Every structure is written in C-alpha cells, then in structure tokens.
Amino acid sequence: MKEKLRRMREETKAAIAACIRADVDAGRLHADTDADGLATFYAAVIQGMNQQACDGAGRETLERLADMAMAAWPQAAAGPPNS
C-alpha cells in the first residue's frame, strides 16, 4: 500500500509538471520556468495541506495557505505586442 501511495503522489507531481510545461510551450509562462521544481513545490504544498486538514486545520487556514502558495506562482510571460 505504501508503494502504491508513493506512485500516486509521483503521478500527480508528473501531471502538474506536464501542465506547467504545456503553459511554457503555449507562452503563458516564461521559457526558463523550472517545471519539475515548480511541480515538486506545489505537490509538497498539496501534501502539506492534506496533512494540515487531517490534523484539524479549518477551511480559513487552508485557504490562506493556498493564497500564499499561489503568490509563489511565477508571473505570466509577456503577451504578444499590441498591434
């Protein structure tokens, strides 16, 4: 069971990284965005929020944590110049 859960966490992290790479490819994030590092960070945040919830953290606390995590999201790449 422990191995299955680890595999599920790794699959989730890989899915997050794939979404980040898609945003880089689409120009929504800068080309130098570290997709794997960013995915690892947000996977850790999600796992930590899960543990906090299990330990009794309320919605307000978890939403505040989510807001803080989103503040760490990289700024969008510059859009195409206006014509």
N, CA and C of each residue as an Amber inpcrd file, in Angstrom:
protein
   249
   0.8180000  -1.1940000   0.0000000   0.0000000   0.0000000   0.0000000
   0.8630000   1.2590000   0.0000000   1.9340000   1.2470000   0.7820000
   2.8110000   2.4080000   0.8590000   3.3900000   2.7330000  -0.5230000
   3.8010000   1.7090000  -1.2540000   4.3640000   1.9060000  -2.5920000
   3.3020000   2.4440000  -3.5550000   2.0960000   1.9540000  -3.4480000
   1.0060000   2.4280000  -4.3060000   0.7470000   3.9120000  -4.0670000
   0.7250000   4.3320000  -2.8110000   0.5060000   5.7420000  -2.4900000
   1.6550000   6.6110000  -2.9910000   2.8830000   6.1160000  -2.8570000
   4.0430000   6.8540000  -3.3710000   3.9170000   7.0220000  -4.8750000
   3.5390000   5.9640000  -5.5700000   3.3620000   6.0160000  -7.0230000
   2.2820000   7.0320000  -7.4070000   1.1990000   7.0530000  -6.6560000
   0.1250000   8.0080000  -6.9330000   0.6110000   9.4490000  -6.7470000
   1.4010000   9.6850000  -5.7060000   1.9410000  11.0280000  -5.4900000
   2.8780000  11.4260000  -6.6250000   3.7030000  10.4960000  -7.0810000
   4.6190000  10.7750000  -8.1960000   3.8500000  11.0380000  -9.4850000
   2.7630000  10.3080000  -9.7000000   1.9370000  10.5350000 -10.8920000
   1.2870000  11.9160000 -10.8410000   0.8450000  12.3110000  -9.6710000
   0.2530000  13.6410000  -9.5170000   1.2970000  14.7150000  -9.8000000
   2.4890000  14.5350000  -9.2600000   3.5630000  15.5060000  -9.4910000
   3.9100000  15.5760000 -10.9750000   3.9570000  14.4320000 -11.6520000
   4.2450000  14.4150000 -13.0850000   3.1420000  15.1130000 -13.8770000
   1.8970000  14.9500000 -13.4520000   0.7810000  15.6190000 -14.1340000
   0.8700000  17.1310000 -13.9560000   1.2370000  17.5760000 -12.7640000
   1.4080000  19.0110000 -12.5260000   2.5220000  19.5400000 -13.4250000
   3.6390000  18.8230000 -13.4860000   4.7670000  19.2520000 -14.3210000
   4.3570000  19.3090000 -15.7930000   3.5620000  18.3590000 -16.2430000
   3.1080000  18.3590000 -17.6380000   2.2490000  19.5860000 -17.9280000
   1.4000000  19.9540000 -16.9910000   0.5710000  21.1640000 -17.1680000
   1.4390000  22.4100000 -17.2140000   2.4480000  22.4560000 -16.3670000
   3.3520000  23.6050000 -16.3580000   4.1050000  23.6780000 -17.6850000
   4.5950000  22.5400000 -18.1750000   5.2990000  22.5140000 -19.4620000
   4.3750000  22.9740000 -20.5960000   3.1160000  22.5680000 -20.5350000
   2.1560000  22.9950000 -21.5600000   1.9900000  24.5100000 -21.5240000
   1.9700000  25.0930000 -20.3210000   1.8620000  26.5470000 -20.2050000
   3.1260000  27.2320000 -20.7220000   4.2740000  26.6230000 -20.5070000
   5.5210000  27.1690000 -21.0550000   5.4570000  27.1070000 -22.5830000
   5.0730000  25.9630000 -23.1120000   5.0010000  25.7910000 -24.5640000
   4.0050000  26.7520000 -25.2060000   2.9150000  27.0500000 -24.4890000
   1.8870000  27.9600000 -25.0040000   2.2540000  29.4290000 -24.7850000
   3.3830000  29.6830000 -24.1030000   3.8100000  31.0450000 -23.8690000
   3.1450000  31.7100000 -22.6780000   2.4210000  30.9250000 -21.8770000
   1.7690000  31.5060000 -20.7040000   2.7320000  31.6630000 -19.5290000
   3.8030000  30.8830000 -19.5440000   4.8650000  31.0060000 -18.5480000
   6.1870000  31.1950000 -19.2830000   7.1390000  31.8190000 -18.6270000
   8.4500000  32.0630000 -19.2300000   9.1190000  30.7510000 -19.6270000
   9.8980000  30.8150000 -20.6860000  10.5800000  29.6390000 -21.2160000
  11.5420000  29.0250000 -20.2060000  12.0750000  29.8250000 -19.2990000
  13.0440000  29.3030000 -18.3230000  12.3990000  28.7790000 -17.0440000
  11.0680000  28.6170000 -17.0360000  10.3720000  28.0930000 -15.8560000
  10.8330000  26.6680000 -15.5760000  11.1970000  26.3950000 -14.3480000
  11.6200000  25.0530000 -13.9170000  10.3710000  24.2310000 -13.6020000
   9.8600000  23.5370000 -14.6110000   8.6030000  22.7970000 -14.4640000
   8.6960000  21.7260000 -13.3870000   9.7870000  20.9790000 -13.3570000
   9.9110000  19.9130000 -12.3610000  10.0300000  20.4800000 -10.9500000
  10.8120000  21.5280000 -10.7930000  10.9590000  22.1460000  -9.4770000
   9.6560000  22.7560000  -8.9870000   8.9550000  23.4320000  -9.8870000
   7.6870000  24.0470000  -9.5330000   6.6490000  22.9800000  -9.1910000
   6.6390000  21.9050000  -9.9570000   5.7050000  20.8080000  -9.6770000
   6.0060000  20.1670000  -8.3310000   7.2700000  19.9940000  -8.0080000
   7.6440000  19.4190000  -6.7210000   7.1990000  20.3330000  -5.5780000
   7.3870000  21.6360000  -5.7560000   6.9610000  22.5970000  -4.7350000
   5.4610000  22.4980000  -4.4950000   4.6660000  22.5410000  -5.5730000
   3.2120000  22.5180000  -5.4010000   2.7050000  21.1590000  -4.9460000
   3.3670000  20.0860000  -5.3260000   2.9900000  18.7690000  -4.8020000
   3.2210000  18.7350000  -3.2930000   4.3240000  19.3320000  -2.8490000
   4.6080000  19.3870000  -1.4130000   3.5740000  20.2410000  -0.6870000
   3.1660000  21.3430000  -1.3020000   2.1360000  22.1890000  -0.6960000
   0.8340000  21.3970000  -0.5650000   0.4460000  20.7090000  -1.6300000
  -0.7910000  19.9120000  -1.6000000  -0.7120000  18.8430000  -0.5120000
   0.4150000  18.1400000  -0.4480000   0.5760000  17.0990000   0.5600000
   0.5450000  17.6950000   1.9640000   1.1770000  18.8480000   2.1290000
   1.1740000  19.5050000   3.4330000  -0.2080000  19.9870000   3.8250000
  -0.9550000  20.5030000   2.8500000  -2.3190000  20.9400000   3.1380000
  -3.1830000  19.7450000   3.5400000  -2.9640000  18.6230000   2.8750000
  -3.6950000  17.4080000   3.2280000  -3.4130000  17.0190000   4.6750000
  -2.1570000  17.0500000   5.0540000  -1.7960000  16.6900000   6.4230000
  -2.3660000  17.6970000   7.4250000  -2.3090000  18.9790000   7.0710000
  -2.8870000  20.0060000   7.9430000  -4.3810000  19.7540000   8.1460000
  -5.0780000  19.4190000   7.0580000  -6.5140000  19.1290000   7.1640000
  -6.7530000  17.9150000   8.0530000  -5.9360000  16.8880000   7.9020000
  -6.0690000  15.6970000   8.7540000  -5.8360000  16.0380000  10.2170000
  -4.9800000  17.0150000  10.4480000  -4.6730000  17.4380000  11.8180000
  -5.6740000  18.4510000  12.3640000  -6.6940000  18.7870000  11.5580000
  -7.7590000  19.6410000  12.0540000  -7.7660000  21.0800000  11.5610000
  -6.8690000  21.4370000  10.6480000  -6.8730000  22.8110000  10.1400000
  -8.2060000  23.0940000   9.4550000  -8.7300000  24.2680000   9.6880000
 -10.0150000  24.6540000   9.1130000  -9.8750000  25.2450000   7.7220000
 -11.0150000  25.4560000   7.1060000 -11.0700000  25.9810000   5.7490000
 -10.3350000  27.3170000   5.6240000 -10.5450000  28.2120000   6.5700000
  -9.9010000  29.5280000   6.5050000  -8.3760000  29.3930000   6.4870000
  -7.8610000  28.5390000   7.3260000  -6.4090000  28.3170000   7.3780000
  -5.9050000  27.7410000   6.0630000  -6.6180000  26.7510000   5.5280000
  -6.2010000  26.1120000   4.2760000  -6.3060000  27.0810000   3.0990000
  -7.3330000  27.9090000   3.0850000  -7.4600000  28.8950000   2.0100000
  -6.3480000  29.9340000   2.0940000  -5.9800000  30.3240000   3.2980000
  -4.8740000  31.2660000   3.4630000  -3.5740000  30.6410000   2.9630000
  -3.3710000  29.3780000   3.2550000  -2.1930000  28.6710000   2.7640000
  -2.2010000  28.5880000   1.2400000  -3.3630000  28.3010000   0.6520000
  -3.4700000  28.2390000  -0.8090000  -3.1490000  29.6040000  -1.4220000
  -3.6420000  30.6760000  -0.8020000  -3.3390000  32.0270000  -1.2980000
  -1.8370000  32.2980000  -1.2580000  -1.1920000  31.8710000  -0.1860000
   0.2500000  32.0800000  -0.0600000   1.0060000  31.2720000  -1.1130000
   0.5590000  30.0470000  -1.3490000   1.2100000  29.2130000  -2.3580000
   1.0440000  29.8220000  -3.7470000  -0.1250000  30.3620000  -4.0320000
  -0.3460000  30.9490000  -5.3460000   0.4490000  32.2410000  -5.5340000
   0.7920000  32.9030000  -4.4350000   1.6370000  34.0940000  -4.5350000
   3.0350000  33.7240000  -5.0340000   3.4170000  32.4640000  -4.8660000
   4.7210000  31.9890000  -5.3270000   4.6950000  31.5710000  -6.7980000
   3.5040000  31.5270000  -7.4180000   3.3930000  31.1230000  -8.8220000
   4.1310000  32.1470000  -9.6870000   4.9060000  31.6790000 -10.6630000
   5.6610000  32.6290000 -11.4910000   4.7350000  33.5570000 -12.2870000
   5.2210000  34.7340000 -12.5330000   4.4470000  35.6790000 -13.3330000
   4.3140000  35.1420000 -14.7500000   3.2290000  35.5170000 -15.3860000
   2.9790000  35.0960000 -16.7580000   4.0200000  35.7010000 -17.6830000
   4.2750000  34.9820000 -18.7620000   5.1580000  35.5140000 -19.7940000
   4.4870000  36.7080000 -20.4320000   5.2750000  37.6020000 -20.9590000
   4.7150000  38.7710000 -21.6380000   3.9230000  38.3140000 -22.8390000
   2.7680000  38.8960000 -23.0190000   1.9280000  38.5540000 -24.1520000
   2.4840000  39.1300000 -25.4390000   1.8420000  38.8110000 -26.5500000
   2.3070000  39.3590000 -27.8290000   2.1190000  40.8770000 -27.8580000
   2.9740000  41.5630000 -28.5480000   2.8400000  43.0310000 -28.6000000
   1.5130000  43.4210000 -29.2380000   0.9570000  44.5200000 -28.7370000
  -0.2960000  45.0380000 -29.3030000  -0.0110000  45.6610000 -30.6540000
  -0.8680000  45.4030000 -31.5900000  -0.6660000  45.9740000 -32.9340000
  -1.5920000  47.1360000 -33.1350000
